[in-house]
Structure formats: C-alpha cells, structure tokens
Amino acid sequence: MLKVSFFGAFYAGYNVIALDADYKYALVAGGSLDNLWILSRETTIPVDVKTEYLKVAKDLGYNTSELVWVEHTK
C-alpha cells in the first residue's frame, strides 16, 4: 500500500497488486475500479507479463478493455 501526495495537500492511496521478481513491472490499483496502471522500467512489456497482469486485473473486477496503452517511440 502506498500513500502518494500530489501538490502537497492532495493524497491518494494506491496498492501494488502484482510485481515481478526483478521489480521491472508492477500492476498498481487506485482506490476504486476506475484506476489501474501497469508500470514498466522498460519501454515495452513482455506479452507473458501483460497477459498475467491483465488476468489478475480482470479477476479483481477491472474493465481492462478501457486501458490506454502508451507507445514509447523515443
């Protein structure tokens, strides 16, 4: 569980719900089913990690079809 401050006075809670053994990829959830992120130290996420994290998220009730996938081209 993390408590993150935005602009000093605004706080939000986040939960790391999946993490790989090398700390390269993390599945992070906000306080509701409206907030979900897959974080990566790399510019791409391996298919097996992506598949596993999407399954975890779906099993928890997240609508993963609404995720926005950012392409890192630089």
PyRosetta script that sets phi, psi and omega in degrees:
from pyrosetta import init, pose_from_sequence

init()
pose = pose_from_sequence("MLKVSFFGAFYAGYNVIALDADYKYALVAGGSLDNLWILSRETTIPVDVKTEYLKVAKDLGYNTSELVWVEHTK")
pose.set_psi(1, 137.0)
pose.set_omega(1, 179.5)
pose.set_phi(2, -126.5)
pose.set_psi(2, 146.1)
pose.set_omega(2, 172.0)
pose.set_phi(3, -119.1)
pose.set_psi(3, 116.8)
pose.set_omega(3, -174.2)
pose.set_phi(4, -112.9)
pose.set_psi(4, 137.1)
pose.set_omega(4, 179.5)
pose.set_phi(5, -103.0)
pose.set_psi(5, 132.9)
pose.set_omega(5, 175.0)
pose.set_phi(6, -113.6)
pose.set_psi(6, 123.0)
pose.set_omega(6, 178.2)
pose.set_phi(7, 58.3)
pose.set_psi(7, 30.1)
pose.set_omega(7, 174.2)
pose.set_phi(8, 82.7)
pose.set_psi(8, -50.4)
pose.set_omega(8, -172.6)
pose.set_phi(9, -101.3)
pose.set_psi(9, -10.2)
pose.set_omega(9, -176.8)
pose.set_phi(10, -106.1)
pose.set_psi(10, 123.9)
pose.set_omega(10, -177.8)
pose.set_phi(11, -119.4)
pose.set_psi(11, 149.8)
pose.set_omega(11, 175.5)
pose.set_phi(12, -144.4)
pose.set_psi(12, 148.8)
pose.set_omega(12, 178.7)
pose.set_phi(13, -99.5)
pose.set_psi(13, 140.1)
pose.set_omega(13, 178.6)
pose.set_phi(14, -134.1)
pose.set_psi(14, 150.4)
pose.set_omega(14, 178.4)
pose.set_phi(15, -124.9)
pose.set_psi(15, 128.7)
pose.set_omega(15, 171.8)
pose.set_phi(16, -81.4)
pose.set_psi(16, 113.9)
pose.set_omega(16, -174.8)
pose.set_phi(17, -105.6)
pose.set_psi(17, -9.6)
pose.set_omega(17, 172.8)
pose.set_phi(18, -156.2)
pose.set_psi(18, 144.0)
pose.set_omega(18, -177.1)
pose.set_phi(19, -152.5)
pose.set_psi(19, 133.9)
pose.set_omega(19, 178.9)
pose.set_phi(20, -80.2)
pose.set_psi(20, 166.2)
pose.set_omega(20, -174.3)
pose.set_phi(21, -63.5)
pose.set_psi(21, -27.3)
pose.set_omega(21, -178.0)
pose.set_phi(22, -97.5)
pose.set_psi(22, 5.7)
pose.set_omega(22, 179.9)
pose.set_phi(23, 59.8)
pose.set_psi(23, 32.7)
pose.set_omega(23, 177.2)
pose.set_phi(24, -90.2)
pose.set_psi(24, -30.0)
pose.set_omega(24, -174.4)
pose.set_phi(25, -133.3)
pose.set_psi(25, 140.0)
pose.set_omega(25, 179.2)
pose.set_phi(26, -139.9)
pose.set_psi(26, 141.5)
pose.set_omega(26, 172.6)
pose.set_phi(27, -103.7)
pose.set_psi(27, 118.7)
pose.set_omega(27, -173.3)
pose.set_phi(28, -122.3)
pose.set_psi(28, 132.4)
pose.set_omega(28, -178.8)
pose.set_phi(29, -116.4)
pose.set_psi(29, 146.1)
pose.set_omega(29, 174.7)
pose.set_phi(30, -86.9)
pose.set_psi(30, -162.7)
pose.set_omega(30, -175.6)
pose.set_phi(31, -78.6)
pose.set_psi(31, -4.7)
pose.set_omega(31, 179.2)
pose.set_phi(32, -143.8)
pose.set_psi(32, 177.4)
pose.set_omega(32, 178.6)
pose.set_phi(33, -76.5)
pose.set_psi(33, 6.8)
pose.set_omega(33, 178.9)
pose.set_phi(34, -93.2)
pose.set_psi(34, -9.2)
pose.set_omega(34, -174.4)
pose.set_phi(35, -127.6)
pose.set_psi(35, 117.8)
pose.set_omega(35, -178.1)
pose.set_phi(36, -152.2)
pose.set_psi(36, 136.5)
pose.set_omega(36, 178.2)
pose.set_phi(37, -136.4)
pose.set_psi(37, 145.3)
pose.set_omega(37, 165.5)
pose.set_phi(38, -110.1)
pose.set_psi(38, 115.7)
pose.set_omega(38, -178.0)
pose.set_phi(39, -101.9)
pose.set_psi(39, 144.4)
pose.set_omega(39, -177.2)
pose.set_phi(40, -140.0)
pose.set_psi(40, 141.8)
pose.set_omega(40, 173.0)
pose.set_phi(41, -83.6)
pose.set_psi(41, -9.6)
pose.set_omega(41, -179.9)
pose.set_phi(42, -106.6)
pose.set_psi(42, 166.4)
pose.set_omega(42, 178.2)
pose.set_phi(43, -80.1)
pose.set_psi(43, -12.8)
pose.set_omega(43, 176.6)
pose.set_phi(44, -132.4)
pose.set_psi(44, 161.3)
pose.set_omega(44, 177.4)
pose.set_phi(45, -117.7)
pose.set_psi(45, 126.2)
pose.set_omega(45, 178.6)
pose.set_phi(46, -57.4)
pose.set_psi(46, 146.2)
pose.set_omega(46, -177.1)
pose.set_phi(47, -56.3)
pose.set_psi(47, -41.5)
pose.set_omega(47, -177.9)
pose.set_phi(48, -66.2)
pose.set_psi(48, -37.4)
pose.set_omega(48, 177.2)
pose.set_phi(49, -67.4)
pose.set_psi(49, -46.9)
pose.set_omega(49, 179.4)
pose.set_phi(50, -58.4)
pose.set_psi(50, -46.0)
pose.set_omega(50, 179.9)
pose.set_phi(51, -61.8)
pose.set_psi(51, -45.5)
pose.set_omega(51, -179.8)
pose.set_phi(52, -62.9)
pose.set_psi(52, -46.6)
pose.set_omega(52, -177.8)
pose.set_phi(53, -67.3)
pose.set_psi(53, -37.7)
pose.set_omega(53, 177.4)
pose.set_phi(54, -65.0)
pose.set_psi(54, -37.4)
pose.set_omega(54, 177.7)
pose.set_phi(55, -65.1)
pose.set_psi(55, -44.8)
pose.set_omega(55, 178.0)
pose.set_phi(56, -58.0)
pose.set_psi(56, -47.0)
pose.set_omega(56, -178.8)
pose.set_phi(57, -62.4)
pose.set_psi(57, -45.7)
pose.set_omega(57, 178.6)
pose.set_phi(58, -60.9)
pose.set_psi(58, -42.8)
pose.set_omega(58, 179.7)
pose.set_phi(59, -61.9)
pose.set_psi(59, -26.8)
pose.set_omega(59, 178.7)
pose.set_phi(60, -87.6)
pose.set_psi(60, -5.3)
pose.set_omega(60, 176.4)
pose.set_phi(61, 105.2)
pose.set_psi(61, 5.5)
pose.set_omega(61, 179.5)
pose.set_phi(62, -78.0)
pose.set_psi(62, 142.5)
pose.set_omega(62, 174.5)
pose.set_phi(63, -88.7)
pose.set_psi(63, 92.0)
pose.set_omega(63, -174.0)
pose.set_phi(64, -73.5)
pose.set_psi(64, -11.4)
pose.set_omega(64, 178.6)
pose.set_phi(65, -69.8)
pose.set_psi(65, -15.3)
pose.set_omega(65, 179.8)
pose.set_phi(66, -94.1)
pose.set_psi(66, 1.2)
pose.set_omega(66, 178.7)
pose.set_phi(67, -65.9)
pose.set_psi(67, 144.1)
pose.set_omega(67, 176.4)
pose.set_phi(68, -102.3)
pose.set_psi(68, 122.7)
pose.set_omega(68, -178.4)
pose.set_phi(69, -99.5)
pose.set_psi(69, 119.1)
pose.set_omega(69, -178.8)
pose.set_phi(70, -91.6)
pose.set_psi(70, 130.4)
pose.set_omega(70, 175.3)
pose.set_phi(71, -97.0)
pose.set_psi(71, 129.3)
pose.set_omega(71, 179.6)
pose.set_phi(72, -102.0)
pose.set_psi(72, 105.0)
pose.set_omega(72, -175.4)
pose.set_phi(73, -103.6)
pose.set_psi(73, -8.2)
pose.set_omega(73, -179.7)
pose.set_phi(74, -106.5)
pose.dump_pdb("model.pdb")
